[in-house]
Amino acid sequence: MKHFITLWLVVLLLFSCASADSHNGDQSSQAAENTEQANLYYENALSHAREGRFYEAGTEIDKAISLDQNNSEFYKIKGSILLDLRSIDESISAFAKSLEIDPLDAETYYQLGIACVFAEDMGTALSNWHKAVELDPSFVSAYYNLAMGYQELGDNQTAYDNYTKCIELMPEEALFYFERGRLQINMNYGKGAADLTKAIELEPEFAEAYWTRGFIMKIFMRNAEAAQADFDRAVEIDPRYRDRPYPNW
């Protein structure tokens, strides 16, 4: 009898273990299916977004989130889609949720900063871009946005420093030299021609750089001949400059 009881307990234990393994297996299988389906919805959302179909993209990413509410990437993409739809408050909430799950994602801080600009909150935007470059010191787009943001606020020196950081990271990008050169017109009474010349060297068809350098030559350097040559080259590249009396800052 004692042996029978022992055997019965062993059988119960084995049955219990088998049942638990089966249940866990079912759960694991279901979780795998949910993950696979969520990823399909995610890919569909990306595809729709690339084609500019943001409402459809939003529907698909919501389906993905319904199956996996702990995926920071899903919320980040939702934030981007909502930003494209100009649903700014909802976009900010989605980015915040993404960061709640993964607080070390520099890209999400960057995107959140852009959403804050649309919300007319430049201070918070700058804070988020600072966090982005803190997490990823090579994040050149975040430095560029910092430069533009500080320039808008009138902090030209900090803007200059961030344009300089952009140039350090991407020394072959003409736009950064152009923006830093244009900024110096206000900072240093017309200096900046050297940066504009570098922008032109890197991008010989950069009409705005010619036009802006021509303005510096005419107004600050009193070199009418060099100014006219730059104005003529800008018009040659883009005839619309013919009717524009001054650079469009």
C-alpha positions in Angstrom: 0.0 0.0 0.0 2.8 2.3 0.9 4.5 1.5 -2.4 1.3 2.1 -4.2 0.8 5.5 -2.6 4.4 6.4 -3.5 3.9 5.3 -7.1 0.6 7.3 -7.3 2.4 10.4 -6.0 5.1 9.9 -8.7 2.4 9.5 -11.3 0.7 12.6 -10.2 3.9 14.5 -10.1 4.8 13.3 -13.6 1.3 14.2 -14.9 1.5 17.6 -13.3 4.9 18.3 -14.8 3.7 17.1 -18.2 0.6 19.3 -18.0 2.7 22.3 -17.0 5.1 21.7 -19.8 2.2 21.4 -22.2 0.7 24.6 -20.9 3.9 26.5 -21.0 4.5 25.2 -24.5 1.1 26.5 -25.6 1.9 29.8 -24.0 5.3 30.0 -25.6 3.8 29.0 -29.0 1.1 31.7 -28.7 3.6 34.3 -27.7 5.8 33.4 -30.7 2.7 33.7 -33.0 1.8 37.0 -31.5 5.4 38.3 -31.9 5.4 37.2 -35.5 2.1 38.7 -36.3 3.0 42.0 -34.5 6.1 42.2 -36.6 4.1 41.8 -39.8 1.8 44.6 -38.7 4.9 46.7 -37.9 6.3 46.0 -41.4 3.0 46.9 -42.9 3.0 50.2 -41.0 6.4 51.0 -42.3 5.4 50.2 -45.8 2.3 52.4 -45.6 4.3 55.3 -44.0 6.9 55.2 -46.8 4.1 55.6 -49.3 2.6 58.5 -47.4 -0.4 56.6 -46.3 -0.2 57.6 -42.6 -3.8 56.7 -41.6 -3.3 53.2 -42.8 0.1 53.1 -41.1 -1.4 54.2 -37.9 -4.0 51.4 -38.0 -1.3 48.8 -38.6 1.0 49.9 -35.8 -1.9 50.0 -33.4 -2.5 46.3 -34.3 1.1 45.6 -33.6 0.9 47.3 -30.2 -2.2 45.4 -29.3 -0.2 42.2 -29.6 3.0 43.5 -28.0 2.7 46.4 -25.6 6.3 46.3 -24.5 8.0 47.0 -27.8 9.6 50.4 -27.7 10.1 50.4 -31.4 6.4 50.1 -32.1 5.6 53.2 -29.9 8.5 55.1 -31.6 7.1 54.4 -35.0 3.6 55.3 -33.8 5.0 58.6 -32.6 6.5 59.3 -36.0 3.3 58.4 -37.8 1.2 60.7 -35.5 3.8 63.4 -36.1 3.3 63.1 -39.8 -0.5 63.4 -39.2 0.2 66.5 -37.1 -1.4 64.8 -34.1 1.2 66.4 -31.9 0.0 65.7 -28.4 -0.6 62.0 -29.2 2.8 61.9 -30.9 4.5 63.2 -27.8 2.7 60.6 -25.7 3.8 57.8 -28.0 7.4 58.9 -27.9 7.2 59.2 -24.1 5.9 55.6 -23.9 8.7 54.4 -26.1 11.2 56.0 -23.8 9.5 54.6 -20.7 10.3 51.1 -22.1 13.7 52.0 -23.5 15.2 55.2 -22.0 18.5 54.8 -23.8 17.2 55.2 -27.4 18.8 58.4 -28.8 16.7 58.3 -31.9 13.5 58.5 -29.9 14.7 61.6 -28.0 15.6 63.2 -31.3 12.1 62.5 -32.7 10.5 63.7 -29.5 12.4 66.9 -29.9 10.9 67.5 -33.3 7.4 66.9 -31.9 8.1 69.5 -29.2 9.0 72.0 -31.9 5.6 71.5 -33.5 4.2 72.0 -30.0 6.0 75.3 -29.9 8.2 74.2 -27.0 11.7 74.9 -28.1 13.1 74.5 -24.6 12.0 70.9 -24.2 13.0 70.2 -27.8 16.6 71.3 -27.0 16.6 69.2 -23.9 15.6 66.2 -25.8 18.3 66.8 -28.5 20.9 67.3 -25.8 19.9 63.9 -24.4 20.2 62.4 -27.9 23.8 63.5 -28.3 24.6 62.5 -24.8 23.5 59.0 -25.6 25.0 59.1 -29.1 27.8 61.6 -29.5 28.0 61.0 -33.2 24.3 61.9 -33.8 24.9 64.7 -36.3 21.3 65.4 -37.1 20.7 66.2 -33.4 23.6 68.6 -33.3 22.2 70.3 -36.4 18.8 70.7 -34.8 20.5 72.0 -31.7 22.3 74.6 -33.8 19.1 75.6 -35.6 17.2 75.8 -32.3 19.8 78.0 -30.5 20.0 80.2 -33.6 16.3 80.7 -33.5 16.5 81.7 -29.8 19.3 84.2 -30.6 22.1 82.2 -28.9 24.4 82.5 -31.8 27.6 81.3 -30.1 26.0 78.0 -29.0 24.5 77.6 -32.5 28.0 78.2 -33.9 29.5 75.6 -31.6 26.9 73.0 -32.7 27.4 73.7 -36.4 31.1 73.3 -35.8 30.4 69.9 -34.2 28.4 68.9 -37.3 31.4 69.8 -39.4 33.7 67.8 -37.2 31.4 64.8 -37.7 30.7 65.3 -41.4 33.4 67.5 -42.9 32.2 66.9 -46.5 28.6 68.2 -45.9 28.3 71.6 -47.7 25.1 72.5 -45.8 26.9 72.8 -42.4 29.5 75.2 -43.8 26.7 77.2 -45.4 24.7 77.5 -42.2 27.7 78.4 -40.1 28.9 80.9 -42.7 25.4 82.5 -42.9 25.3 82.7 -39.1 28.5 84.6 -38.9 27.1 87.5 -40.9 25.1 88.4 -37.7 27.8 87.3 -35.3 30.9 88.9 -36.7 29.7 91.8 -38.9 29.8 90.0 -42.2 32.4 87.3 -41.7 31.6 83.8 -42.9 32.8 84.1 -46.5 35.4 81.3 -45.9 32.7 78.9 -44.8 30.5 79.8 -47.8 33.5 79.3 -50.1 34.0 75.8 -48.6 30.3 75.0 -49.1 30.7 76.0 -52.8 33.8 73.9 -53.2 31.9 70.9 -51.8 28.7 71.6 -53.8 29.5 73.7 -56.9 25.8 74.1 -57.8 24.8 75.6 -54.4 23.1 78.7 -55.7 22.2 80.0 -52.2 25.8 79.9 -51.1 26.9 82.0 -54.1 24.1 84.5 -53.4 24.9 84.8 -49.7 28.6 85.2 -50.4 27.8 87.8 -53.0 25.9 89.7 -50.3 28.9 89.6 -48.0 31.2 90.8 -50.7 28.9 93.7 -51.6 27.8 94.9 -48.2 30.7 94.1 -45.9 33.8 93.7 -48.1 32.9 96.4 -50.6 34.0 94.2 -53.4 31.4 94.9 -56.1 33.1 92.9 -58.8 33.3 89.7 -56.7 29.8 90.2 -55.5 28.4 90.5 -59.0 30.3 87.4 -60.1 28.6 85.5 -57.3 25.2 86.9 -58.0 25.6 86.0 -61.7 26.6 82.5 -60.9 23.6 82.1 -58.6 21.3 83.2 -61.4 23.0 80.9 -63.8 22.3 78.0 -61.5 18.8 79.0 -60.7 17.2 81.9 -62.7 14.7 82.6 -59.9 17.5 84.4 -58.1 17.4 87.1 -60.8 14.4 88.8 -59.1 15.7 88.4 -55.5 17.4 91.5 -54.2 18.9 90.0 -51.0 19.7 86.5 -49.7 16.8 84.7 -48.0 18.2 84.3 -44.5 
